[in-house]
Amino acid sequence: MTAERRRNLQRLLTPRHIALIGGSDAVTVAGECARIGYEGPIWPVNPKRDEIAGHACFASIEDLPEAPDAVFLAIPREPAIEALRQLNARGAGGVVCYTAGFGEMGGEGAVLEADLIKATGEMALVGPNCYGLINYLDKVALWPFAHGGFAPGYGAAIITQSGMLASDLTMSQRSVPFAYMISAGNQATLALEDFVEALCENDKVRAFGLHIEGLKDVSAFASAAQKALKAGKPIVALKTGSSQVGAKLTESHTGSLSGTDELYSALFERLGIIRVYSPAQLLETLKFLTVGGVPKGTRIAGLTCSGGGATMLADRAEKVGLEFPQPSEAADENLRSLLPSTATVSNPLDYTTPIWGDRERVPPVFKTHLSDGYDAAVIVQDYPVVGLDESKPFYLNDAASFIETVRAAEIPGAVCSTLPENLDGETREWLVAQGVAPMQGIHECLEAIDGAAWYGVRKAKILDKAHFIPEVRELSAVTRPLDEAEGKMILAEAGIPIPSGQVCASAEAETVAGKVGYPVVLKMLSPSLLHKTEAGAVALNIKDVDGLQQALLTMRKKVGQFNKNLVIDRFLVEQMQPRPVAELLVSVRRDPQFGLAMTLASGGVLVELLGNAETILIPADEDDILGAVSRLKTMTLLSGHRGQRGASLRELVSCLQKLADYMSDSAQSLVELEINPLFVGADGICAVDALALKGQSS
């Protein structure tokens, strides 16, 4: 984003005056400006009307009193392009282009979008094919439908690629503090990252919520996310389009690249972005972050007035990774002296109904329970509905005691209802005003706290790292596969151990096997034999000369039956490797959007059986690699299962680091390098099989 466009974006976000170009949609936007309380002049442009929503119309853009800071454009696409040319010539600030029918349609629409971009110049353009923007802080609503939203003077900036989702979020009954709502549409000139980058500097924006269908420039997005991280503004991302059907719908909806889901997860991990999987979780996580804040860790104190509530908290926390440490001996003793005899001292703590709502007896219990030191605290309360709320003062008494306790402890706090609907709007807004997050649903609450805690820990780990931004390189249009021997030569060059072996013709196999030493492995070599086991091109644990000769005959026959054109008199004879502690699949590939990525998975036959993989972006350091290895299900074996010797994790991580560094070398042209399996033993590492794909000039 250029400096001039950045200035124009600020004009668009906080306009002194607004021009509305269109008919019925302009009427709606004028009404939404009135609803939110916009006090600046509104200038409708419509040669066929005298007034719109009580504002006198101008016949043309040229007739406007001066260049408008903000414009809402809702006319057919060809006239819209001409209007943009005129607005650009007048020096307008920015435009919300509600008009659709551009790049999202493909074909002619894509050509027209190119014309639209040219006509826009350095103006700040939101869209086209978008709902627009709402600035809750400065009372601006360039929005074509009725909008809701709760704005206590600070909040989250939510930027979506779906207009309808943005509208739905404004109507949510969750009292999430909103600062901005932006529907980005096709992102012809302004992308998600541009809004993040610009709003990072606004002190009233405490967090970002992003709905992402696809990113066009991963490096630019990563740069903006890095800026948000350094500013202490968490990003919560709802990435859609992970399924095959969803990816197709995403492409047709916005024209964005949906990308590969695991690469998005790797990018979010790299940048400290909290990933969520539903709109409700997006809102609940943003609510906790903006109102409660960021916990320093995962130690949580829980309070309920019900044994069932305490159990539900504990059960869910275990699944998401939060901890409810049990009270210390001193806290336990003090709690027993303060609680009724029927109470059981634990964390989460059921403080029991005999003292419920008691402003004298409850505060000392809460203070003692939090005395061990925690990173956050949550109390479960389901409020009665209107008309049945004679007991509400008791709930509010305990809430007030909780608020005082978390304030004194200086930790984030949440009042959480068991069911999402059991926390009324009046109570929610009162809690927000007290700086305690009103969380709706135990699962939603704990997942939000877990995400916020993950961000707090992750931020501290990655802020000083230099490898934030993926390096994206243009990929070769033509590639060629290398055979296993060539692939292993590359691995050896990278410093990865490979079996002792030699390439030979069948007539030389006996001599080579004698040099290598039995038992040996025999493989037929051809770049076309990428999956040798399926073709019968592998023979294991050959113990002598007779076994070798029989393996040669059998292999030729099996490969010929599989595909006679693949039979070749080129073999690899290698030393048979001892059984490892575990097998891994390791793949490093270049992606046109994300750059280099390393995928780790359970190797051999466990690839499909476990279906467990971790992907990280490269460059990566040893902490990144060890973290990915530790999240694999195979980690149970690597650590030493049932008294067996574990693998050397240090050697494994060092091996993977060498591979990552080698692939990062700009001088080599590998597009993909895969090891499957990588034998990981107690005494060493060995790449047993390799597949490589190399770029070449077309």
LINURZI-V610353 format. One record per residue. N is the residue number from 1. RES is the residue in three letters. NEAR is the number of other ideal C-beta (glycine too) atoms within 12 Angstrom. Layout:
n:res:near
N:RES:NEAR
N:RES:NEAR
This chain:
n:res:near
1:MET:29
2:THR:15
3:ALA:11
4:GLU:19
5:ARG:29
6:ARG:26
7:ARG:21
8:ASN:37
9:LEU:40
10:GLN:27
11:ARG:32
12:LEU:45
13:LEU:42
14:THR:30
15:PRO:39
16:ARG:24
17:HIS:29
18:ILE:49
19:ALA:48
20:LEU:50
21:ILE:45
22:GLY:36
23:GLY:25
24:SER:21
25:ASP:32
26:ALA:38
27:VAL:27
28:THR:29
29:VAL:44
30:ALA:38
31:GLY:26
32:GLU:38
33:CYS:41
34:ALA:25
35:ARG:23
36:ILE:31
37:GLY:17
38:TYR:33
39:GLU:15
40:GLY:24
41:PRO:23
42:ILE:40
43:TRP:40
44:PRO:41
45:VAL:38
46:ASN:32
47:PRO:18
48:LYS:17
49:ARG:23
50:ASP:14
51:GLU:18
52:ILE:33
53:ALA:29
54:GLY:15
55:HIS:28
56:ALA:21
57:CYS:28
58:PHE:29
59:ALA:17
60:SER:21
61:ILE:35
62:GLU:18
63:ASP:19
64:LEU:31
65:PRO:17
66:GLU:19
67:ALA:27
68:PRO:41
69:ASP:39
70:ALA:45
71:VAL:51
72:PHE:53
73:LEU:50
74:ALA:41
75:ILE:33
76:PRO:22
77:ARG:32
78:GLU:20
79:PRO:26
80:ALA:38
81:ILE:33
82:GLU:23
83:ALA:41
84:LEU:42
85:ARG:25
86:GLN:31
87:LEU:42
88:ASN:32
89:ALA:19
90:ARG:27
91:GLY:22
92:ALA:40
93:GLY:38
94:GLY:50
95:VAL:56
96:VAL:54
97:CYS:54
98:TYR:42
99:THR:42
100:ALA:33
101:GLY:30
102:PHE:40
103:GLY:35
104:GLU:34
105:MET:22
106:GLY:18
107:GLY:13
108:GLU:15
109:GLY:27
110:ALA:20
111:VAL:19
112:LEU:33
113:GLU:37
114:ALA:18
115:ASP:23
116:LEU:40
117:ILE:29
118:LYS:19
119:ALA:33
120:THR:38
121:GLY:26
122:GLU:29
123:MET:45
124:ALA:44
125:LEU:50
126:VAL:52
127:GLY:48
128:PRO:47
129:ASN:39
130:CYS:46
131:TYR:44
132:GLY:49
133:LEU:55
134:ILE:47
135:ASN:46
136:TYR:37
137:LEU:31
138:ASP:31
139:LYS:24
140:VAL:41
141:ALA:44
142:LEU:53
143:TRP:44
144:PRO:38
145:PHE:29
146:ALA:19
147:HIS:36
148:GLY:27
149:GLY:36
150:PHE:35
151:ALA:33
152:PRO:27
153:GLY:19
154:TYR:29
155:GLY:37
156:ALA:47
157:ALA:47
158:ILE:51
159:ILE:52
160:THR:43
161:GLN:44
162:SER:35
163:GLY:39
164:MET:21
165:LEU:33
166:ALA:40
167:SER:28
168:ASP:26
169:LEU:40
170:THR:38
171:MET:21
172:SER:32
173:GLN:23
174:ARG:44
175:SER:37
176:VAL:48
177:PRO:41
178:PHE:45
179:ALA:39
180:TYR:47
181:MET:53
182:ILE:52
183:SER:43
184:ALA:46
185:GLY:44
186:ASN:43
187:GLN:41
188:ALA:41
189:THR:40
190:LEU:45
191:ALA:40
192:LEU:47
193:GLU:35
194:ASP:36
195:PHE:47
196:VAL:46
197:GLU:34
198:ALA:38
199:LEU:42
200:CYS:31
201:GLU:21
202:ASN:30
203:ASP:15
204:LYS:26
205:VAL:40
206:ARG:40
207:ALA:49
208:PHE:51
209:GLY:50
210:LEU:50
211:HIS:41
212:ILE:46
213:GLU:41
214:GLY:41
215:LEU:41
216:LYS:30
217:ASP:27
218:VAL:39
219:SER:27
220:ALA:26
221:PHE:44
222:ALA:38
223:SER:24
224:ALA:37
225:ALA:41
226:GLN:33
227:LYS:28
228:ALA:43
229:LEU:35
230:LYS:21
231:ALA:26
232:GLY:23
233:LYS:40
234:PRO:44
235:ILE:52
236:VAL:47
237:ALA:41
238:LEU:39
239:LYS:40
240:THR:34
241:GLY:30
242:SER:25
243:SER:14
244:GLN:13
245:VAL:13
246:GLY:19
247:ALA:24
248:LYS:15
249:LEU:21
250:THR:30
251:GLU:23
252:SER:20
253:HIS:31
254:THR:43
255:GLY:29
256:SER:36
257:LEU:27
258:SER:31
259:GLY:35
260:THR:27
261:ASP:27
262:GLU:29
263:LEU:37
264:TYR:39
265:SER:31
266:ALA:39
267:LEU:39
268:PHE:39
269:GLU:33
270:ARG:43
271:LEU:44
272:GLY:37
273:ILE:43
274:ILE:44
275:ARG:37
276:VAL:36
277:TYR:22
278:SER:23
279:PRO:30
280:ALA:28
281:GLN:35
282:LEU:42
283:LEU:48
284:GLU:46
285:THR:48
286:LEU:51
287:LYS:51
288:PHE:52
289:LEU:45
290:THR:43
291:VAL:43
292:GLY:44
293:GLY:32
294:VAL:36
295:PRO:40
296:LYS:23
297:GLY:26
298:THR:28
299:ARG:29
300:ILE:46
301:ALA:47
302:GLY:45
303:LEU:47
304:THR:40
305:CYS:38
306:SER:25
307:GLY:21
308:GLY:17
309:GLY:32
310:ALA:33
311:THR:22
312:MET:30
313:LEU:41
314:ALA:30
315:ASP:19
316:ARG:31
317:ALA:33
318:GLU:18
319:LYS:15
320:VAL:27
321:GLY:21
322:LEU:39
323:GLU:27
324:PHE:36
325:PRO:26
326:GLN:22
327:PRO:30
328:SER:19
329:GLU:13
330:ALA:15
331:ALA:30
332:ASP:24
333:GLU:15
334:ASN:22
335:LEU:35
336:ARG:22
337:SER:17
338:LEU:30
339:LEU:34
340:PRO:22
341:SER:12
342:THR:14
343:ALA:29
344:THR:22
345:VAL:30
346:SER:27
347:ASN:35
348:PRO:41
349:LEU:45
350:ASP:34
351:TYR:45
352:THR:29
353:THR:22
354:PRO:18
355:ILE:30
356:TRP:30
357:GLY:27
358:ASP:25
359:ARG:21
360:GLU:12
361:ARG:25
362:VAL:37
363:PRO:29
364:PRO:24
365:VAL:39
366:PHE:43
367:LYS:27
368:THR:32
369:HIS:47
370:LEU:40
371:SER:26
372:ASP:28
373:GLY:20
374:TYR:39
375:ASP:34
376:ALA:45
377:ALA:49
378:VAL:55
379:ILE:50
380:VAL:42
381:GLN:44
382:ASP:34
383:TYR:33
384:PRO:21
385:VAL:19
386:VAL:12
387:GLY:8
388:LEU:12
389:ASP:18
390:GLU:12
391:SER:19
392:LYS:24
393:PRO:18
394:PHE:23
395:TYR:32
396:LEU:27
397:ASN:26
398:ASP:35
399:ALA:41
400:ALA:29
401:SER:39
402:PHE:46
403:ILE:35
404:GLU:24
405:THR:32
406:VAL:39
407:ARG:23
408:ALA:18
409:ALA:27
410:GLU:19
411:ILE:35
412:PRO:39
413:GLY:44
414:ALA:51
415:VAL:46
416:CYS:49
417:SER:37
418:THR:32
419:LEU:21
420:PRO:28
421:GLU:19
422:ASN:27
423:LEU:42
424:ASP:30
425:GLY:21
426:GLU:19
427:THR:32
428:ARG:38
429:GLU:23
430:TRP:25
431:LEU:41
432:VAL:35
433:ALA:20
434:GLN:26
435:GLY:28
436:VAL:40
437:ALA:49
438:PRO:49
439:MET:51
440:GLN:40
441:GLY:32
442:ILE:42
443:HIS:28
444:GLU:40
445:CYS:49
446:LEU:41
447:GLU:36
448:ALA:50
449:ILE:51
450:ASP:37
451:GLY:43
452:ALA:49
453:ALA:38
454:TRP:35
455:TYR:45
456:GLY:33
457:VAL:24
458:ARG:31
459:LYS:31
460:ALA:19
461:LYS:21
462:ILE:31
463:LEU:21
464:ASP:14
465:LYS:24
466:ALA:13
467:HIS:25
468:PHE:32
469:ILE:27
470:PRO:37
471:GLU:25
472:VAL:26
473:ARG:25
474:GLU:15
475:LEU:24
476:SER:20
477:ALA:12
478:VAL:14
479:THR:21
480:ARG:22
481:PRO:27
482:LEU:31
483:ASP:32
484:GLU:44
485:ALA:31
486:GLU:27
487:GLY:35
488:LYS:35
489:MET:23
490:ILE:34
491:LEU:37
492:ALA:22
493:GLU:23
494:ALA:32
495:GLY:20
496:ILE:36
497:PRO:30
498:ILE:34
499:PRO:35
500:SER:21
501:GLY:34
502:GLN:30
503:VAL:27
504:CYS:29
505:ALA:19
506:SER:27
507:ALA:13
508:GLU:21
509:ALA:39
510:GLU:26
511:THR:17
512:VAL:30
513:ALA:36
514:GLY:18
515:LYS:18
516:VAL:29
517:GLY:20
518:TYR:24
519:PRO:24
520:VAL:38
521:VAL:40
522:LEU:45
523:LYS:42
524:MET:42
525:LEU:40
526:SER:29
527:PRO:23
528:SER:24
529:LEU:34
530:LEU:26
531:HIS:22
532:LYS:34
533:THR:25
534:GLU:15
535:ALA:28
536:GLY:26
537:ALA:39
538:VAL:31
539:ALA:35
540:LEU:25
541:ASN:20
542:ILE:33
543:LYS:19
544:ASP:17
545:VAL:19
546:ASP:14
547:GLY:24
548:LEU:33
549:GLN:20
550:GLN:18
551:ALA:36
552:LEU:34
553:LEU:19
554:THR:21
555:MET:39
556:ARG:28
557:LYS:19
558:LYS:25
559:VAL:36
560:GLY:19
561:GLN:16
562:PHE:23
563:ASN:19
564:LYS:13
565:ASN:12
566:LEU:28
567:VAL:26
568:ILE:27
569:ASP:19
570:ARG:31
571:PHE:42
572:LEU:43
573:VAL:41
574:GLU:39
575:GLN:29
576:MET:29
577:GLN:30
578:PRO:17
579:ARG:20
580:PRO:30
581:VAL:33
582:ALA:38
583:GLU:36
584:LEU:49
585:LEU:39
586:VAL:50
587:SER:38
588:VAL:46
589:ARG:34
590:ARG:34
591:ASP:33
592:PRO:24
593:GLN:33
594:PHE:40
595:GLY:35
596:LEU:41
597:ALA:44
598:MET:47
599:THR:41
600:LEU:47
601:ALA:35
602:SER:33
603:GLY:37
604:GLY:27
605:VAL:14
606:LEU:23
607:VAL:26
608:GLU:14
609:LEU:14
610:LEU:23
611:GLY:12
612:ASN:25
613:ALA:33
614:GLU:35
615:THR:38
616:ILE:44
617:LEU:45
618:ILE:39
619:PRO:30
620:ALA:40
621:ASP:26
622:GLU:25
623:ASP:21
624:ASP:33
625:ILE:36
626:LEU:26
627:GLY:27
628:ALA:39
629:VAL:43
630:SER:22
631:ARG:25
632:LEU:37
633:LYS:25
634:THR:38
635:MET:28
636:THR:22
637:LEU:31
638:LEU:37
639:SER:24
640:GLY:18
641:HIS:16
642:ARG:9
643:GLY:7
644:GLN:17
645:ARG:19
646:GLY:25
647:ALA:34
648:SER:25
649:LEU:31
650:ARG:19
651:GLU:29
652:LEU:45
653:VAL:32
654:SER:24
655:CYS:37
656:LEU:44
657:GLN:33
658:LYS:31
659:LEU:44
660:ALA:37
661:ASP:27
662:TYR:28
663:MET:40
664:SER:29
665:ASP:22
666:SER:16
667:ALA:10
668:GLN:22
669:SER:25
670:LEU:38
671:VAL:31
672:GLU:32
673:LEU:47
674:GLU:38
675:ILE:41
676:ASN:33
677:PRO:35
678:LEU:47
679:PHE:38
680:VAL:46
681:GLY:30
682:ALA:23
683:ASP:18
684:GLY:24
685:ILE:39
686:CYS:38
687:ALA:43
688:VAL:43
689:ASP:42
690:ALA:45
691:LEU:36
692:ALA:38
693:LEU:30
694:LYS:26
695:GLY:23
696:GLN:16
697:SER:10
698:SER:9
